[in-house]
């Protein structure tokens, strides 16, 4: 069911900034790529009513997608292993300090959940 109050890119930017600050994370350093991720989160919220991961296909059913609510269930394990989440939205402090850009990492979500 679509939300009754749509989110703007600024609303979503505030959301991801709040999450990052609370967790001690950094956001993707490439502003253009970050903007694309924010737009994906906005689209998912305005389509489904929740902030579903912008880099994965959602079912459109909050219960089926609950492991993909941003930050998704795979975010912290991905950060522990690679320094950033699957889509590169959230970076650990340590990874951020390296100056590297997030790169592709293996999908951690079980294939039966795709």
C-alpha positions as CSV (number, residue, x, y, z in Angstrom):
1,X,0.0,0.0,0.0
2,X,1.5,3.4,-1.0
3,X,2.3,5.9,1.8
4,X,0.0,8.8,2.4
5,X,2.8,11.2,2.8
6,X,5.4,11.0,0.1
7,X,9.1,11.6,0.9
8,X,11.3,14.0,-0.9
9,X,15.0,13.5,-1.6
10,X,15.7,16.0,1.2
11,X,13.6,13.8,3.6
12,X,15.5,10.7,2.6
13,X,18.9,12.5,2.8
14,X,18.0,13.5,6.4
15,X,17.1,9.9,7.2
16,X,20.3,8.4,5.9
17,X,22.4,11.2,7.6
18,X,20.6,10.5,10.9
19,X,21.2,6.7,10.6
20,X,24.9,7.3,9.7
21,X,25.4,9.7,12.6
22,X,23.7,7.4,15.1
23,X,25.8,4.4,14.0
24,X,29.1,6.3,13.6
25,X,29.1,5.6,9.9
26,X,29.9,7.7,6.8
27,X,27.9,8.0,3.6
28,X,29.2,7.1,0.2
29,X,31.8,9.8,-0.7
30,X,30.7,10.1,-4.4
31,X,27.9,12.7,-4.2
32,X,26.5,11.7,-7.5
33,X,26.3,8.0,-6.5
34,X,25.0,8.9,-3.1
35,X,22.2,11.0,-4.8
36,X,21.3,7.9,-6.9
37,X,21.0,5.7,-3.7
38,X,18.9,8.4,-2.0
39,X,16.7,8.6,-5.1
40,X,16.3,4.8,-5.0
41,X,15.3,4.9,-1.3
42,X,12.8,7.7,-2.0
43,X,11.3,5.7,-4.9
44,X,11.0,2.6,-2.7
45,X,9.4,4.6,0.1
46,X,6.9,6.4,-2.2
47,X,6.1,3.1,-4.0
48,X,5.9,0.8,-1.0
49,X,5.7,2.9,2.2
50,X,9.0,1.9,3.6
51,X,12.8,2.5,3.1
52,X,13.7,-0.6,1.3
53,X,17.3,-1.2,0.2
54,X,17.9,0.8,-3.0
55,X,20.1,-1.8,-4.6
56,X,17.9,-4.8,-4.4
57,X,14.5,-5.8,-5.9
58,X,11.7,-5.6,-3.3
59,X,8.6,-7.7,-3.2
60,X,6.4,-4.7,-2.2
61,X,5.3,-6.6,0.9
62,X,6.9,-5.2,4.1
63,X,6.9,-8.6,5.8
64,X,8.7,-10.3,2.9
65,X,11.1,-7.4,2.6
66,X,11.8,-6.9,6.3
67,X,15.4,-8.0,5.9
68,X,15.9,-5.3,3.4
69,X,14.7,-2.3,5.4
70,X,17.4,0.3,5.4
71,X,19.9,-0.3,6.9
72,X,19.3,-3.9,5.9
73,X,20.0,-7.0,8.0
74,X,23.1,-7.5,5.9
75,X,24.6,-4.1,6.5
76,X,26.6,-4.8,9.6
77,X,28.0,-8.2,8.5
78,X,29.0,-6.6,5.2
79,X,30.7,-3.7,7.0
80,X,32.5,-6.1,9.3
81,X,33.9,-8.0,6.3
82,X,34.3,-5.3,3.7
83,X,34.0,-1.9,5.4
84,X,30.7,-0.9,3.7
85,X,27.3,-2.3,3.0
86,X,26.3,-4.0,-0.3
87,X,25.2,-0.8,-2.1
88,X,28.0,1.3,-0.5
89,X,25.6,3.7,1.2
90,X,27.1,3.2,4.6
91,X,30.8,3.0,5.3
92,X,32.6,2.3,8.5
93,X,34.9,4.9,10.0
94,X,37.9,2.6,9.3
95,X,37.0,2.1,5.7
96,X,36.2,5.8,5.2
97,X,39.7,6.8,6.5
98,X,41.4,4.6,3.8
99,X,40.0,7.0,1.2
100,X,39.0,4.0,-1.0
101,X,35.7,4.0,-2.8
102,X,33.2,1.2,-2.0
103,X,33.5,-1.6,-4.5
104,X,31.2,-4.6,-5.4
105,X,30.9,-7.2,-2.8
106,X,29.2,-10.7,-2.8
107,X,25.5,-10.8,-2.2
108,X,24.9,-12.0,1.4
109,X,21.2,-12.4,1.2
110,X,20.2,-16.0,0.8
111,X,19.2,-16.9,-2.7
112,X,15.8,-18.2,-1.6
113,X,15.0,-14.6,-0.5
114,X,15.7,-13.1,-3.9
